[in-house]
């Protein structure tokens, strides 16, 4: 999650840079258009125009590169979020299975106790019917099992 947050901060910074570069490119293009209208007036304007064209071309490259990086980072963030969601689903499924097993164990323990109680009850019945010699035999049979 911290990596996702770092990537999101990086994405936010890259998006800000993207907007800034777009604004600079637009202002450069606007200035370039003004210079083109006044073409021929002065050699300095022609030089500035050439400089702005190079700057605009460089900014376009940077924007294209940033766009690619943004898309890549967004894909990574989406993949990480998807992995987190998948992990949460797996954990929830395992938690449900664990809970089901705990309930099953509780049920079996209760059933086991009930069986022990029944056996003890049957032994006591048999002992009371058969007398003391049968009681000793029943208890020894029960213990050996």
Residue pairs with C-beta under 8 A, 6 or more apart in sequence:
1 84
3 80
4 77
4 80
4 81
4 84
7 73
7 76
7 77
7 80
8 77
10 73
11 70
11 73
11 74
11 77
14 66
14 69
14 70
14 73
15 70
17 66
18 63
18 66
18 67
18 70
21 59
21 62
21 63
21 66
22 63
24 59
25 56
25 59
25 60
25 63
28 52
28 55
28 56
28 59
29 56
31 52
32 49
32 52
32 53
32 56
35 45
35 46
35 48
35 49
35 52
36 49
38 45
39 45
39 46
39 49
40 46
119 142
123 138
123 139
123 142
126 134
126 135
126 138
127 134
127 135
127 138
127 139
130 138
